[in-house]
């Protein structure tokens, strides 16, 4: 059961699912169950309300990368569920600087390069430090971590191999990829990450950071380079 919320001015996809990673209907439970939030980029009240409606608490908050439009709601989501347990806040180690002390300077520099520093200032809250730094091949909850640098140094995908589902962040969209002209971006590195994704099982459904779903099969059919 994968839930989708479109959040923020940049239309980021926030994904919510039970930590069991079942993609079918959940049985009714009286106590909140462990859940996963991927990329809480904005609109914290909507994310919090959806979690409560689903009777989930955010056991894992997993970030595909550190850009502000993917993490801005993180402090409020954590605060709303303080009594439920301590979430694991996970990001690839190469994007660690987007969280914790010094994060404001990192985000301001990044969005200033895109002409959007005011967006950071308008919605800024101090960001918590990650509780877990990820590396390629790690597992977190039901996911296997794929390091997919290029959009940012620490961009990552989260693969449910058995279910053939990939959360790709901004590395791969439907007929597109994330920009590489912001600090830490690298087009040649992103090309290698894209090659890696396009070599995956063609049956995998891709849940991207922006835009509609796609599949590895659909993207393999494109003339990328």
Secondary structure, 3 states (H helix, E strand, C coil): CEEEEEECCCCEEEEEEECCCCCCCCCCCCCCEEEEEECCCCCHHHHHHHHHHCCEEEEEEECCCCCHHHCCCHHHHHHHCCCCCCCEEEEEHHHHHHCCCCHHHHHHHHHHHCCCHHHHHHHCCCCCCCCEEECCCCEECCEEEEECCCCCCCCEEEEECCCCEEEEECCCECCECCCCCCCCCCHHHHHHHHHHHHCCCCCCEEEECCCCCEEHHHHHCCCCC
